[in-house]
Amino acid sequence: MEESIKTTDLLKSIKEEFELEDVDIRTYNPLTLAFIGDCVFEMIIRSILVCKGNKSVNAFAKEKNAIVNAKTQSKMAEFLLEYFNEDEAEIYRQGKNAKTANHSKSAAYNEYHKATGLEAVFGYLYLTDNLSRCIELVKIAKENKVF
């Protein structure tokens, strides 16, 4: 039986199994980072909710939707700015200022862009093998009752 993959080895395993080469992360568009970061953020939130105990899928979805949305992510981004290191702050700025073709119908334009910046940070951290920092940032926001 094959050894199970540790969460921290997820990206490495995906790259190996699909024979993907490393790409210089600095060449990525901030919206590309936000694309994967959105998933990373949602995975962390879903994991927190599911590990608290079994519920109906509808109950999980309701709780998840209260957190994984542009308004909440915008509040998180504003709060976490002081916790970002230089690289994270720069990625956030680039993601927030990126020109997007659309935006959320349920959030203001500026909220959507702040949320995109936060997602870009999560994408950057994931792709630079720093998932633990993503978790740390979510924990800081949760402990400070941002969500």
DSSP file (Angstrom, degrees, kcal/mol; ACC not computed):
  #  RESIDUE AA STRUCTURE BP1 BP2  ACC     N-H-->O    O-->H-N    N-H-->O    O-->H-N    TCO  KAPPA ALPHA  PHI   PSI    X-CA   Y-CA   Z-CA
    1    1 A M              0   0    0      0, 0.0     2,-0.1     0, 0.0     3,-0.1   0.000 360.0 360.0 360.0 136.1    0.0    0.0    0.0
    2    2 A E        -     0   0    0      1,-0.1     2,-0.1     3,-0.0     3,-0.1  -0.378 360.0-105.4 -69.6 144.1    1.3    3.4   -1.0
    3    3 A E        -     0   0    0      1,-0.1    -1,-0.1    -2,-0.1     2,-0.0  -0.445  42.6-106.1 -67.4 141.2    2.2    5.9    1.8
    4    4 A S        -     0   0    0     -2,-0.1     2,-0.4     1,-0.1    -1,-0.1  -0.346  32.4-111.7 -70.3 152.0   -0.4    8.6    2.3
    5    5 A I        -     0   0    0     -3,-0.1     2,-0.2     2,-0.0    -1,-0.1  -0.700  26.4-133.1 -85.5 129.0    0.5   12.1    1.1
    6    6 A K    >   -     0   0    0     -2,-0.4     3,-1.6     1,-0.1     4,-0.2  -0.542  20.5-118.4 -77.3 148.7    0.9   14.7    3.7
    7    7 A T  G >  S+     0   0    0      1,-0.3     3,-1.7     2,-0.2     4,-0.3   0.875 114.7  56.8 -55.6 -39.8   -0.9   18.0    3.2
    8    8 A T  G 3  S+     0   0    0      1,-0.3    -1,-0.3     2,-0.1     4,-0.3   0.709 107.1  50.4 -67.5 -17.4    2.4   19.9    3.1
    9    9 A D  G <> S+     0   0    0     -3,-1.6     4,-2.8     1,-0.1    -1,-0.3   0.324  80.4 103.9 -98.6   6.3    3.6   17.6    0.3
   10   10 A L  H <> S+     0   0    0     -3,-1.7     4,-2.5    -4,-0.2     5,-0.2   0.941  83.0  41.0 -56.6 -56.1    0.4   18.1   -1.8
   11   11 A L  H  > S+     0   0    0     -4,-0.3     4,-2.6     1,-0.2    -1,-0.2   0.906 115.3  51.8 -62.2 -42.3    1.8   20.5   -4.4
   12   12 A K  H  > S+     0   0    0     -4,-0.3     4,-2.3     1,-0.2    -1,-0.2   0.920 111.2  47.9 -59.6 -44.3    5.1   18.6   -4.7
   13   13 A S  H  X S+     0   0    0     -4,-2.8     4,-3.0     2,-0.2     5,-0.2   0.898 110.8  50.7 -64.7 -41.3    3.2   15.3   -5.3
   14   14 A I  H  X S+     0   0    0     -4,-2.5     4,-2.0    -5,-0.2    -2,-0.2   0.932 111.4  48.3 -62.0 -45.5    1.0   16.9   -7.9
   15   15 A K  H  <>S+     0   0    0     -4,-2.6     5,-2.8    -5,-0.2     4,-0.2   0.910 115.3  45.1 -61.6 -42.6    4.0   18.3   -9.7
   16   16 A E  H ><5S+     0   0    0     -4,-2.3     3,-1.1     3,-0.2    -2,-0.2   0.946 113.8  47.2 -67.2 -48.9    5.7   14.9   -9.6
   17   17 A E  H 3<5S+     0   0    0     -4,-3.0    -1,-0.2     1,-0.3    -2,-0.2   0.824 120.9  37.3 -65.8 -31.9    2.8   12.8  -10.6
   18   18 A F  T 3<5S-     0   0    0     -4,-2.0    -1,-0.3    -5,-0.2    -2,-0.2   0.271 108.5-121.9-104.0  10.2    1.8   15.0  -13.5
   19   19 A E  T < 5 +     0   0    0     -3,-1.1     2,-0.4    -4,-0.2    -3,-0.2   0.900  50.3 168.6  51.6  49.6    5.5   15.8  -14.5
   20   20 A L      < -     0   0    0     -5,-2.8    -1,-0.2    -6,-0.2     2,-0.2  -0.775  27.5-134.4 -95.2 135.6    5.0   19.5  -14.1
   21   21 A E        -     0   0    0     -2,-0.4     2,-0.1     1,-0.1    -5,-0.0  -0.535  27.1 -98.5 -86.8 154.4    8.1   21.7  -14.1
   22   22 A D        -     0   0    0     -2,-0.2     2,-0.4     1,-0.0    -1,-0.1  -0.471  38.2-158.7 -67.7 141.3    8.7   24.5  -11.6
   23   23 A V        -     0   0    0     -2,-0.1     2,-0.6    -3,-0.0     5,-0.1  -0.949  30.2-100.3-121.9 143.9    7.8   27.9  -12.9
   24   24 A D    >   -     0   0    0     -2,-0.4     3,-2.3     1,-0.2     4,-0.3  -0.515  29.3-150.0 -65.2 113.1    9.2   31.2  -11.5
   25   25 A I  G >  S+     0   0    0     -2,-0.6     3,-1.5     1,-0.3    -1,-0.2   0.754  91.6  69.4 -58.8 -26.8    6.3   32.4   -9.3
   26   26 A R  G 3  S+     0   0    0      1,-0.3    -1,-0.3    -3,-0.0    -2,-0.1   0.655  92.3  60.0 -68.7 -13.8    7.3   36.0   -9.9
   27   27 A T  G <  S+     0   0    0     -3,-2.3    -1,-0.3     2,-0.1     2,-0.2   0.539  83.1 107.1 -89.5  -6.8    6.2   35.6  -13.5
   28   28 A Y  S <  S-     0   0    0     -3,-1.5    -3,-0.0    -4,-0.3     0, 0.0  -0.480  75.4-118.3 -76.1 140.2    2.6   34.7  -12.5
   29   29 A N    >>  -     0   0    0     -2,-0.2     4,-1.8     1,-0.1     3,-1.0  -0.524  25.3-122.2 -66.7 140.2   -0.2   37.2  -13.0
   30   30 A P  H 3> S+     0   0    0      0, 0.0     4,-2.1     0, 0.0    -1,-0.1   0.802 113.7  57.8 -59.5 -27.4   -1.7   38.2   -9.7
   31   31 A L  H 3> S+     0   0    0      2,-0.2     4,-1.8     1,-0.2     5,-0.1   0.806 102.9  53.4 -72.7 -27.6   -5.1   37.0  -10.9
   32   32 A T  H <> S+     0   0    0     -3,-1.0     4,-1.6     2,-0.2     5,-0.2   0.903 109.2  48.7 -68.1 -41.7   -3.6   33.6  -11.5
   33   33 A L  H  X S+     0   0    0     -4,-1.8     4,-2.6     1,-0.2    -2,-0.2   0.905 111.2  50.1 -62.6 -40.5   -2.4   33.6   -8.0
   34   34 A A  H  X S+     0   0    0     -4,-2.1     4,-2.4     2,-0.2    -1,-0.2   0.853 103.5  61.3 -65.8 -34.6   -5.9   34.6   -6.8
   35   35 A F  H  X S+     0   0    0     -4,-1.8     4,-0.8     1,-0.2    -1,-0.2   0.933 115.4  31.1 -57.7 -49.0   -7.4   31.8   -8.9
   36   36 A I  H  X S+     0   0    0     -4,-1.6     4,-2.1     1,-0.2    -2,-0.2   0.840 116.0  60.0 -79.1 -33.0   -5.6   29.1   -6.9
   37   37 A G  H  X S+     0   0    0     -4,-2.6     4,-2.9    -5,-0.2     5,-0.2   0.841  97.8  59.1 -64.0 -34.0   -5.6   31.2   -3.7
   38   38 A D  H  X S+     0   0    0     -4,-2.4     4,-2.2     1,-0.2    -1,-0.2   0.915 108.8  45.1 -58.1 -43.9   -9.4   31.2   -3.7
   39   39 A C  H  X S+     0   0    0     -4,-0.8     4,-2.6     2,-0.2    -2,-0.2   0.902 112.2  50.9 -67.1 -42.8   -9.4   27.4   -3.6
   40   40 A V  H  X S+     0   0    0     -4,-2.1     4,-2.1     2,-0.2    -2,-0.2   0.934 111.6  47.7 -62.3 -47.0   -6.7   27.3   -0.9
   41   41 A F  H  X S+     0   0    0     -4,-2.9     4,-2.3     1,-0.2    -1,-0.2   0.933 113.6  47.5 -59.7 -46.7   -8.7   29.7    1.3
   42   42 A E  H  X S+     0   0    0     -4,-2.2     4,-3.0    -5,-0.2     5,-0.2   0.882 109.1  54.2 -64.2 -37.8  -11.9   27.8    0.8
   43   43 A M  H  X S+     0   0    0     -4,-2.6     4,-2.3     2,-0.2    -1,-0.2   0.906 109.1  48.5 -62.5 -41.3  -10.2   24.5    1.5
   44   44 A I  H  X S+     0   0    0     -4,-2.1     4,-2.3     2,-0.2    -2,-0.2   0.944 114.2  45.4 -64.0 -47.4   -8.9   25.8    4.8
   45   45 A I  H  X S+     0   0    0     -4,-2.3     4,-2.4     1,-0.2    -2,-0.2   0.931 113.7  48.7 -63.2 -46.4  -12.3   27.2    5.8
   46   46 A R  H  X S+     0   0    0     -4,-3.0     4,-2.9     1,-0.2     5,-0.3   0.902 110.8  51.9 -59.7 -40.4  -14.1   24.0    4.8
   47   47 A S  H  X S+     0   0    0     -4,-2.3     4,-2.4    -5,-0.2    -1,-0.2   0.917 108.9  49.9 -63.1 -43.3  -11.5   21.9    6.7
   48   48 A I  H  X S+     0   0    0     -4,-2.3     4,-0.6     2,-0.2    -2,-0.2   0.941 114.6  44.8 -58.7 -47.8  -12.1   24.0    9.9
   49   49 A L  H >< S+     0   0    0     -4,-2.4     3,-0.8     1,-0.2     4,-0.4   0.924 114.8  46.1 -65.3 -46.1  -15.9   23.6    9.6
   50   50 A V  H >< S+     0   0    0     -4,-2.9     3,-1.4     1,-0.2    -1,-0.2   0.878 108.6  55.9 -66.6 -37.8  -15.8   19.8    8.8
   51   51 A C  H 3< S+     0   0    0     -4,-2.4    -1,-0.2     1,-0.3    -2,-0.2   0.617  95.3  68.0 -73.1 -10.6  -13.3   19.1   11.6
   52   52 A K  T << S-     0   0    0     -3,-0.8    -1,-0.3    -4,-0.6     2,-0.2   0.675 121.0 -69.0 -77.9 -17.4  -15.6   20.7   14.1
   53   53 A G    <   -     0   0    0     -3,-1.4    -1,-0.3    -4,-0.4     2,-0.2  -0.655  59.0 -60.0 143.1 161.7  -18.1   17.9   13.6
   54   54 A N        +     0   0    0     -2,-0.2     2,-0.3    -3,-0.1    -4,-0.0  -0.485  56.6 153.2 -75.0 136.2  -20.6   16.2   11.2
   55   55 A K        -     0   0    0     -2,-0.2     2,-0.1    -5,-0.0    -2,-0.0  -0.849  49.8 -70.8-145.0 179.3  -23.5   18.3   10.0
   56   56 A S     >  -     0   0    0     -2,-0.3     4,-2.2     1,-0.1     5,-0.2  -0.452  43.4-117.6 -72.9 155.2  -25.8   18.4    7.0
   57   57 A V  H  > S+     0   0    0      1,-0.2     4,-2.8     2,-0.2     5,-0.2   0.877 116.6  55.8 -61.2 -37.6  -24.2   19.6    3.7
   58   58 A N  H  > S+     0   0    0      2,-0.2     4,-2.3     1,-0.2    -1,-0.2   0.898 106.7  49.3 -62.8 -40.0  -26.6   22.6    3.8
   59   59 A A  H  > S+     0   0    0      2,-0.2     4,-2.1     1,-0.2    -2,-0.2   0.913 112.5  48.0 -65.3 -42.8  -25.5   23.6    7.2
   60   60 A F  H  X S+     0   0    0     -4,-2.2     4,-3.0     1,-0.2     5,-0.2   0.930 111.4  50.7 -61.5 -45.0  -21.8   23.4    6.1
   61   61 A A  H  X S+     0   0    0     -4,-2.8     4,-2.9     1,-0.2    -2,-0.2   0.899 109.1  50.8 -61.7 -41.4  -22.6   25.4    3.0
   62   62 A K  H  X S+     0   0    0     -4,-2.3     4,-1.2     2,-0.2    -1,-0.2   0.930 113.9  44.0 -62.7 -45.8  -24.3   28.1    5.0
   63   63 A E  H  X S+     0   0    0     -4,-2.1     4,-0.6     2,-0.2     3,-0.2   0.911 115.2  48.8 -65.0 -42.9  -21.4   28.5    7.4
   64   64 A K  H >X S+     0   0    0     -4,-3.0     4,-3.5     1,-0.2     3,-1.4   0.918 108.6  52.9 -63.4 -44.2  -18.8   28.4    4.6
   65   65 A N  H 3< S+     0   0    0     -4,-2.9    -1,-0.2     1,-0.3    -2,-0.2   0.758 101.4  60.6 -65.4 -24.8  -20.7   31.0    2.5
   66   66 A A  H 3< S+     0   0    0     -4,-1.2    -1,-0.3    -3,-0.2    -2,-0.2   0.702 119.7  27.1 -73.2 -18.7  -20.7   33.3    5.5
   67   67 A I  H << S+     0   0    0     -3,-1.4     2,-1.8    -4,-0.6    -2,-0.2   0.782 110.6  65.2-109.0 -44.7  -16.9   33.3    5.5
   68   68 A V  S  < S+     0   0    0     -4,-3.5     2,-0.3    -5,-0.2    -1,-0.2  -0.578  82.4  99.3 -88.3  79.4  -15.9   32.6    1.9
   69   69 A N  S  > S-     0   0    0     -2,-1.8     4,-2.6    -3,-0.1     5,-0.3  -0.970  83.8-103.2-155.5 163.0  -17.2   35.7    0.2
   70   70 A A  H  > S+     0   0    0     -2,-0.3     4,-2.3     1,-0.2     5,-0.2   0.860 115.6  54.3 -62.5 -37.8  -15.8   39.0   -0.9
   71   71 A K  H  > S+     0   0    0      2,-0.2     4,-1.9     1,-0.2    -1,-0.2   0.956 114.3  39.1 -63.0 -49.9  -17.1   41.0    2.0
   72   72 A T  H  > S+     0   0    0      1,-0.2     4,-2.5     2,-0.2    -2,-0.2   0.912 116.5  50.7 -67.4 -42.1  -15.6   38.8    4.7
   73   73 A Q  H  X S+     0   0    0     -4,-2.6     4,-2.6     1,-0.2    -1,-0.2   0.859 108.2  54.0 -64.9 -34.0  -12.4   38.4    2.7
   74   74 A S  H  X S+     0   0    0     -4,-2.3     4,-2.3    -5,-0.3    -1,-0.2   0.920 109.2  47.5 -64.0 -44.1  -12.1   42.1    2.3
   75   75 A K  H  X S+     0   0    0     -4,-1.9     4,-2.3     1,-0.2    -2,-0.2   0.909 112.6  50.1 -62.2 -42.1  -12.4   42.6    6.1
   76   76 A M  H  X S+     0   0    0     -4,-2.5     4,-3.2     2,-0.2    -2,-0.2   0.924 109.2  51.3 -61.7 -44.3   -9.8   39.9    6.6
   77   77 A A  H  X S+     0   0    0     -4,-2.6     4,-1.2     1,-0.2    -2,-0.2   0.932 110.4  48.2 -60.5 -46.9   -7.4   41.6    4.1
   78   78 A E  H  < S+     0   0    0     -4,-2.3     4,-0.4     1,-0.2     3,-0.3   0.916 116.1  44.3 -59.7 -43.4   -7.7   45.0    5.8
   79   79 A F  H >< S+     0   0    0     -4,-2.3     3,-0.8     1,-0.2    -2,-0.2   0.910 113.7  49.2 -67.4 -42.9   -7.1   43.4    9.2
   80   80 A L  H >X S+     0   0    0     -4,-3.2     3,-2.0     1,-0.2     4,-1.2   0.602  83.1  92.6 -77.9 -10.9   -4.2   41.2    8.0
   81   81 A L  G >< S+     0   0    0     -4,-1.2     3,-0.7    -3,-0.3    -1,-0.2   0.882  85.4  51.9 -49.9 -42.1   -2.3   44.0    6.3
   82   82 A E  G <4 S+     0   0    0     -3,-0.8    -1,-0.3    -4,-0.4    -2,-0.1   0.675 109.6  50.6 -71.4 -15.2   -0.3   44.7    9.4
   83   83 A Y  G <4 S+     0   0    0     -3,-2.0    -1,-0.2    -4,-0.2    -2,-0.2   0.592  87.3 104.0 -96.0 -13.5    0.6   41.0    9.6
   84   84 A F    <<  -     0   0    0     -4,-1.2     2,-0.1    -3,-0.7    -3,-0.0  -0.427  66.6-135.1 -69.4 140.3    1.8   40.6    6.0
   85   85 A N     >  -     0   0    0     -2,-0.1     4,-2.7     1,-0.1     5,-0.2  -0.286  39.8 -86.8 -79.4 179.8    5.5   40.5    5.4
   86   86 A E  H  > S+     0   0    0      1,-0.2     4,-2.1     2,-0.2     5,-0.2   0.909 128.6  46.6 -57.6 -46.5    7.0   42.6    2.5
   87   87 A D  H  > S+     0   0    0      1,-0.2     4,-2.5     2,-0.2    -1,-0.2   0.928 114.0  47.8 -63.3 -45.3    6.4   40.0   -0.1
   88   88 A E  H  > S+     0   0    0      1,-0.2     4,-2.7     2,-0.2    -2,-0.2   0.901 110.8  51.5 -63.3 -41.0    2.9   39.3    1.0
   89   89 A A  H  X S+     0   0    0     -4,-2.7     4,-2.3     2,-0.2    -1,-0.2   0.886 111.2  48.0 -63.5 -38.7    2.1   43.0    1.1
   90   90 A E  H  X S+     0   0    0     -4,-2.1     4,-2.4    -5,-0.2    -2,-0.2   0.915 112.2  47.9 -69.2 -43.1    3.4   43.4   -2.4
   91   91 A I  H  X S+     0   0    0     -4,-2.5     4,-2.7     2,-0.2     5,-0.2   0.913 112.0  51.2 -62.7 -42.0    1.4   40.4   -3.8
   92   92 A Y  H  X S+     0   0    0     -4,-2.7     4,-3.0     2,-0.2     5,-0.2   0.936 110.1  49.1 -59.2 -47.5   -1.7   41.8   -2.0
   93   93 A R  H  X S+     0   0    0     -4,-2.3     4,-2.1     1,-0.2    -2,-0.2   0.918 112.8  47.2 -60.0 -44.8   -1.2   45.2   -3.6
   94   94 A Q  H  X S+     0   0    0     -4,-2.4     4,-0.6     2,-0.2    -1,-0.2   0.916 114.7  46.2 -64.3 -43.2   -0.8   43.7   -7.0
   95   95 A G  H >< S+     0   0    0     -4,-2.7     3,-0.6     1,-0.2    -2,-0.2   0.905 112.7  49.8 -65.6 -41.6   -3.8   41.4   -6.6
   96   96 A K  H 3< S+     0   0    0     -4,-3.0    -1,-0.2     1,-0.2    -2,-0.2   0.866 115.7  43.1 -64.8 -36.7   -6.0   44.2   -5.3
   97   97 A N  H 3< S+     0   0    0     -4,-2.1    -1,-0.2    -5,-0.2    -2,-0.2   0.456  85.9 120.4 -91.4  -1.2   -5.0   46.5   -8.2
   98   98 A A    <<  -     0   0    0     -3,-0.6     2,-0.6    -4,-0.6    18,-0.1  -0.364  69.7-116.0 -66.0 141.2   -5.3   43.9  -10.9
   99   99 A K        -     0   0    0     -2,-0.1     2,-0.3     2,-0.0    -1,-0.1  -0.684  36.2-166.8 -80.5 121.1   -7.8   44.7  -13.6
  100  100 A T        -     0   0    0     -2,-0.6     3,-0.0     1,-0.1    13,-0.0  -0.806  26.3-138.9-110.7 151.9  -10.6   42.1  -13.6
  101  101 A A  S    S+     0   0    0     -2,-0.3     2,-0.3     1,-0.0    -1,-0.1   0.737  86.4   9.4 -78.4 -23.1  -13.3   41.5  -16.2
  102  102 A N        -     0   0    0     -3,-0.0     2,-0.3     0, 0.0    -1,-0.0  -0.893  63.6-156.2-145.7 173.6  -16.0   41.1  -13.6
  103  103 A H        -     0   0    0     -2,-0.3     6,-0.1    -3,-0.0     5,-0.0  -0.967  38.6 -69.1-151.3 168.8  -16.7   41.4   -9.9
  104  104 A S        -     0   0    0     -2,-0.3     3,-0.4     4,-0.2     8,-0.1  -0.249  26.6-149.5 -61.8 139.4  -19.1   40.1   -7.3
  105  105 A K  S    S+     0   0    0      1,-0.2    -1,-0.1     3,-0.0     4,-0.1   0.702  98.7  50.8 -78.3 -20.4  -22.7   41.0   -7.4
  106  106 A S  S    S+     0   0    0      2,-0.1     2,-0.3     0, 0.0    -1,-0.2   0.350 108.0  56.1-100.8   6.0  -23.0   40.8   -3.7
  107  107 A A  S    S-     0   0    0     -3,-0.4     2,-0.0   -37,-0.1    -4,-0.0  -0.962  85.6-102.3-137.4 154.0  -20.0   43.0   -2.8
  108  108 A A     >  -     0   0    0     -2,-0.3     4,-2.5     1,-0.1     5,-0.2  -0.317  40.2-106.9 -68.4 157.5  -18.8   46.5   -3.6
  109  109 A Y  H  > S+     0   0    0      1,-0.2     4,-1.9     2,-0.2     5,-0.2   0.899 120.3  47.6 -52.7 -48.2  -16.1   47.0   -6.2
  110  110 A N  H  > S+     0   0    0      1,-0.2     4,-2.1     2,-0.2    -1,-0.2   0.858 110.4  52.7 -67.7 -34.5  -13.5   47.8   -3.6
  111  111 A E  H  > S+     0   0    0      2,-0.2     4,-2.5     1,-0.2    -1,-0.2   0.926 108.1  51.3 -64.1 -43.7  -14.4   44.8   -1.4
  112  112 A Y  H  X S+     0   0    0     -4,-2.5     4,-2.2     1,-0.2    -2,-0.2   0.908 110.9  47.7 -60.2 -42.6  -14.1   42.5   -4.4
  113  113 A H  H  X S+     0   0    0     -4,-1.9     4,-2.0     2,-0.2    -1,-0.2   0.869 110.8  50.2 -71.0 -36.0  -10.6   43.9   -5.2
  114  114 A K  H  X S+     0   0    0     -4,-2.1     4,-2.2     2,-0.2    -1,-0.2   0.908 111.2  50.2 -64.9 -40.5   -9.4   43.6   -1.6
  115  115 A A  H  X S+     0   0    0     -4,-2.5     4,-2.6     1,-0.2    -2,-0.2   0.901 108.4  52.3 -63.0 -41.2  -10.7   40.0   -1.5
  116  116 A T  H  X S+     0   0    0     -4,-2.2     4,-2.2     1,-0.2    -1,-0.2   0.892 107.8  52.5 -62.2 -39.4   -8.8   39.3   -4.8
  117  117 A G  H  X S+     0   0    0     -4,-2.0     4,-1.8     2,-0.2    -2,-0.2   0.918 109.7  48.2 -61.0 -44.2   -5.7   40.7   -3.2
  118  118 A L  H  X S+     0   0    0     -4,-2.2     4,-2.1     1,-0.2    -2,-0.2   0.924 110.7  50.8 -62.6 -44.4   -6.1   38.3   -0.2
  119  119 A E  H  X S+     0   0    0     -4,-2.6     4,-2.5     1,-0.2    -1,-0.2   0.873 106.8  55.2 -61.1 -37.2   -6.7   35.4   -2.5
  120  120 A A  H  X S+     0   0    0     -4,-2.2     4,-2.7     2,-0.2    -1,-0.2   0.901 106.4  51.1 -62.8 -40.1   -3.5   36.3   -4.5
  121  121 A V  H  X S+     0   0    0     -4,-1.8     4,-2.8     2,-0.2    -2,-0.2   0.930 110.6  48.3 -61.7 -45.1   -1.5   36.1   -1.2
  122  122 A F  H  X S+     0   0    0     -4,-2.1     4,-2.4     2,-0.2    -2,-0.2   0.889 112.6  48.8 -64.4 -38.4   -3.0   32.7   -0.5
  123  123 A G  H  X S+     0   0    0     -4,-2.5     4,-2.7     2,-0.2    -2,-0.2   0.919 111.7  49.1 -65.1 -43.6   -2.1   31.5   -4.0
  124  124 A Y  H  X S+     0   0    0     -4,-2.7     4,-1.3     2,-0.2    -2,-0.2   0.933 112.6  47.4 -59.8 -47.9    1.4   32.9   -3.7
  125  125 A L  H  <>S+     0   0    0     -4,-2.8     5,-3.0     1,-0.2     3,-0.2   0.917 113.2  48.1 -63.3 -43.3    1.9   31.2   -0.3
  126  126 A Y  H ><5S+     0   0    0     -4,-2.4     3,-1.7     1,-0.2     5,-0.2   0.940 112.4  48.1 -61.8 -47.5    0.6   27.9   -1.6
  127  127 A L  H 3<5S+     0   0    0     -4,-2.7    -1,-0.2     1,-0.3    -2,-0.2   0.676 109.6  53.1 -72.3 -15.9    2.7   27.9   -4.7
  128  128 A T  T 3<5S-     0   0    0     -4,-1.3    -1,-0.3    -3,-0.2    -2,-0.2   0.115 122.3-107.2-101.1  20.2    5.8   28.8   -2.7
  129  129 A D  T < 5S+     0   0    0     -3,-1.7    -3,-0.2     1,-0.1     3,-0.1   0.887  84.3 123.6  60.7  45.3    5.1   25.8   -0.5
  130  130 A N    >>< +     0   0    0     -5,-3.0     4,-1.2    -6,-0.1     3,-1.0  -0.287  12.2 140.7-129.8  49.0    4.0   27.8    2.5
  131  131 A L  H 3>  +     0   0    0      1,-0.3     4,-2.1    -5,-0.2     5,-0.2   0.822  70.0  65.4 -59.2 -31.7    0.6   26.5    3.2
  132  132 A S  H 3> S+     0   0    0      1,-0.2     4,-2.2     2,-0.2    -1,-0.3   0.846  98.1  53.3 -62.1 -33.0    1.4   26.8    7.0
  133  133 A R  H <> S+     0   0    0     -3,-1.0     4,-2.4     2,-0.2    -1,-0.2   0.875 105.7  53.8 -69.9 -36.4    1.5   30.6    6.6
  134  134 A C  H  X S+     0   0    0     -4,-1.2     4,-2.2     2,-0.2    -2,-0.2   0.940 110.6  46.5 -58.7 -46.9   -2.0   30.5    5.0
  135  135 A I  H  X S+     0   0    0     -4,-2.1     4,-2.5     1,-0.2    -2,-0.2   0.901 110.3  53.5 -63.1 -41.6   -3.3   28.6    8.0
  136  136 A E  H  X S+     0   0    0     -4,-2.2     4,-2.4     1,-0.2    -1,-0.2   0.907 108.5  49.3 -60.3 -43.3   -1.5   31.0   10.3
  137  137 A L  H  X S+     0   0    0     -4,-2.4     4,-2.2     2,-0.2    -1,-0.2   0.903 111.3  48.8 -65.0 -41.5   -3.1   34.0    8.7
  138  138 A V  H  X S+     0   0    0     -4,-2.2     4,-2.8     1,-0.2    -1,-0.2   0.912 111.1  51.3 -63.1 -41.5   -6.6   32.5    8.9
  139  139 A K  H  X S+     0   0    0     -4,-2.5     4,-3.0     2,-0.2     5,-0.2   0.913 108.0  51.3 -62.6 -43.2   -6.0   31.7   12.5
  140  140 A I  H  X S+     0   0    0     -4,-2.4     4,-1.4     1,-0.2    -1,-0.2   0.936 113.1  45.6 -58.9 -46.7   -4.9   35.3   13.3
  141  141 A A  H  <>S+     0   0    0     -4,-2.2     5,-2.8     2,-0.2     6,-0.5   0.915 114.7  47.4 -64.0 -43.2   -8.1   36.5   11.7
  142  142 A K  H ><5S+     0   0    0     -4,-2.8     3,-1.8     1,-0.2    -2,-0.2   0.925 110.2  51.3 -65.2 -45.1  -10.3   34.0   13.4
  143  143 A E  H 3<5S+     0   0    0     -4,-3.0    -1,-0.2     1,-0.3    -2,-0.2   0.781 110.6  50.1 -63.6 -26.7   -8.7   34.6   16.9
  144  144 A N  T 3<5S-     0   0    0     -4,-1.4    -1,-0.3    -5,-0.2    -2,-0.2   0.201 116.1-117.1 -96.8  14.4   -9.4   38.4   16.4
  145  145 A K  T < 5 +     0   0    0     -3,-1.8    -3,-0.2     1,-0.1    -2,-0.1   0.800  68.5 141.7  56.2  35.9  -13.0   37.7   15.4
  146  146 A V      <       0   0    0     -5,-2.8    -4,-0.2    -6,-0.1    -1,-0.1   0.812 360.0 360.0 -71.4 -30.4  -12.7   39.0   11.9
  147  147 A F              0   0    0     -6,-0.5    -5,-0.1    -5,-0.1    -1,-0.1   0.278 360.0 360.0-139.1 360.0  -15.0   36.2   10.9
